[in-house]
Amino acid sequence: MSAEPIAATPPVQRELVVDIAKRGVMVAPAIVAIAAIARGSAGGASAAFAVAVVLLNLGLSGASLAWAARTSLNLLMLTALGGFLLRMGVLVGVIALIRHQGWVDLPTLAFTLLLTQLGLLFWETRYVSATLAYPGLKPRKEG
């Protein structure tokens, strides 16, 4: 039996989170502007808060999955499901705390949370490689 070192896996989760955060920051001004035009300053503030929450949620997800992936596969599965449930619980708690603030437009907040979360995830699927040769992001074509 040879004692060949196992190649370290690339930081797939970090690559995906950084890529999706770039896309989120890129579209955030348009989302906030549209919400502000449609629903006033409370709509703009709610949309900005929602985009920030979505990016934080995705960042926490990537960080926790990266940590769990380095530890064990069982912990990875537990973190994927348990982390999702925990983050959604925290999200509900945060919304419950801020919903009566004057700067919050609840329909805009809810719509932006849902649209931004799903929109960024679907947008990112175009760039994800699900092969063992290139885990994480697909290699970019030169030229």
C-alpha positions as a printed NumPy array, in Angstrom:
array([[  0.   ,   0.   ,   0.   ],
       [  1.488,   3.327,  -0.989],
       [  1.338,   6.359,   1.227],
       [  0.541,   8.818,  -1.544],
       [ -0.774,  12.099,  -0.16 ],
       [ -4.367,  12.846,  -1.036],
       [ -4.734,  16.027,  -3.029],
       [ -6.473,  18.744,  -1.098],
       [ -9.92 ,  19.547,  -2.369],
       [-10.346,  23.039,  -3.76 ],
       [-12.325,  25.554,  -1.675],
       [-15.474,  25.006,  -3.739],
       [-17.904,  26.557,  -1.278],
       [-15.79 ,  29.699,  -0.912],
       [-15.501,  30.071,  -4.699],
       [-19.26 ,  29.778,  -5.114],
       [-20.048,  32.207,  -2.295],
       [-17.598,  34.814,  -3.594],
       [-18.98 ,  34.465,  -7.117],
       [-22.62 ,  34.733,  -6.027],
       [-21.795,  37.687,  -3.736],
       [-20.223,  39.512,  -6.698],
       [-23.391,  38.98 ,  -8.682],
       [-25.539,  40.101,  -5.746],
       [-23.557,  43.292,  -5.259],
       [-23.756,  43.907,  -8.994],
       [-27.58 ,  43.77 ,  -9.116],
       [-28.266,  45.304,  -5.679],
       [-28.383,  48.937,  -6.866],
       [-30.959,  48.071,  -9.532],
       [-33.096,  46.124,  -7.047],
       [-33.02 ,  48.957,  -4.512],
       [-33.739,  51.593,  -7.17 ],
       [-36.729,  49.688,  -8.552],
       [-38.12 ,  49.15 ,  -5.049],
       [-37.611,  52.817,  -4.165],
       [-39.387,  53.954,  -7.315],
       [-42.238,  51.491,  -6.835],
       [-42.706,  51.759,  -3.052],
       [-40.912,  54.891,  -1.889],
       [-38.062,  55.248,   0.579],
       [-39.398,  52.459,   2.832],
       [-39.429,  50.15 ,  -0.179],
       [-35.851,  51.067,  -1.061],
       [-34.659,  50.57 ,   2.511],
       [-36.502,  47.252,   2.765],
       [-35.023,  46.05 ,  -0.513],
       [-31.505,  47.032,   0.568],
       [-31.989,  45.212,   3.872],
       [-33.358,  42.143,   2.051],
       [-30.403,  41.974,  -0.359],
       [-27.974,  42.286,   2.565],
       [-29.788,  39.506,   4.435],
       [-29.706,  37.23 ,   1.382],
       [-25.978,  37.791,   0.835],
       [-25.267,  37.22 ,   4.534],
       [-27.393,  34.06 ,   4.481],
       [-25.553,  32.686,   1.461],
       [-22.202,  33.605,   2.998],
       [-23.038,  31.83 ,   6.26 ],
       [-24.236,  28.83 ,   4.301],
       [-21.007,  28.616,   2.327],
       [-18.83 ,  29.088,   5.406],
       [-20.647,  26.44 ,   7.427],
       [-20.65 ,  23.942,   4.551],
       [-16.943,  24.538,   3.898],
       [-16.16 ,  23.892,   7.552],
       [-18.341,  20.774,   7.658],
       [-16.889,  19.409,   4.4  ],
       [-13.391,  19.511,   5.91 ],
       [-14.603,  17.731,   9.046],
       [-16.779,  14.793,   7.946],
       [-19.431,  13.804,   5.431],
       [-21.976,  13.107,   8.17 ],
       [-21.433,  16.567,   9.59 ],
       [-21.757,  18.006,   6.089],
       [-25.21 ,  16.462,   5.695],
       [-26.254,  17.603,   9.158],
       [-24.951,  21.11 ,   8.496],
       [-26.723,  21.337,   5.152],
       [-30.142,  20.559,   6.63 ],
       [-29.689,  21.878,  10.148],
       [-27.943,  25.037,   8.984],
       [-30.759,  25.788,   6.566],
       [-33.395,  25.356,   9.272],
       [-31.388,  27.441,  11.744],
       [-30.782,  30.253,   9.247],
       [-34.472,  30.321,   8.27 ],
       [-35.408,  30.485,  11.963],
       [-33.042,  33.42 ,  12.476],
       [-34.503,  35.09 ,   9.375],
       [-38.043,  34.756,  10.762],
       [-36.827,  36.172,  14.082],
       [-35.153,  39.155,  12.411],
       [-38.263,  39.91 ,  10.376],
       [-40.412,  39.661,  13.518],
       [-38.129,  42.175,  15.251],
       [-38.081,  44.773,  12.477],
       [-41.52 ,  44.427,  10.876],
       [-43.046,  47.354,  12.79 ],
       [-40.181,  49.78 ,  12.134],
       [-41.088,  52.853,  10.097],
       [-38.523,  52.127,   7.375],
       [-39.87 ,  48.621,   6.669],
       [-42.276,  47.934,   3.835],
       [-43.154,  44.305,   4.576],
       [-44.428,  43.297,   1.1  ],
       [-41.292,  44.72 ,  -0.524],
       [-39.072,  43.022,   2.063],
       [-40.731,  39.624,   1.548],
       [-40.798,  39.898,  -2.242],
       [-37.167,  41.026,  -2.423],
       [-35.994,  38.282,  -0.049],
       [-37.657,  35.595,  -2.142],
       [-36.788,  37.013,  -5.548],
       [-33.165,  37.783,  -4.677],
       [-32.505,  34.426,  -3.004],
       [-33.977,  32.389,  -5.845],
       [-32.719,  34.696,  -8.57 ],
       [-29.104,  34.562,  -7.406],
       [-29.207,  30.796,  -6.947],
       [-30.669,  30.197, -10.407],
       [-28.23 ,  32.68 , -11.949],
       [-25.317,  30.906, -10.263],
       [-26.357,  27.493, -11.635],
       [-25.251,  28.663, -15.077],
       [-21.677,  28.907, -13.798],
       [-21.416,  25.817, -11.591],
       [-19.528,  22.767, -12.763],
       [-20.689,  19.482, -11.302],
       [-17.779,  17.397, -12.501],
       [-14.938,  15.924, -10.523],
       [-12.449,  17.429, -12.964],
       [-13.635,  20.982, -12.225],
       [-15.558,  21.115,  -8.954],
       [-16.991,  24.522,  -8.173],
       [-17.098,  27.054, -10.97 ],
       [-16.773,  26.079, -14.612],
       [-13.449,  27.077, -16.133],
       [-13.731,  30.292, -18.115],
       [-13.072,  30.141, -21.833],
       [-10.091,  32.183, -22.937],
       [-10.561,  34.721, -25.686]])
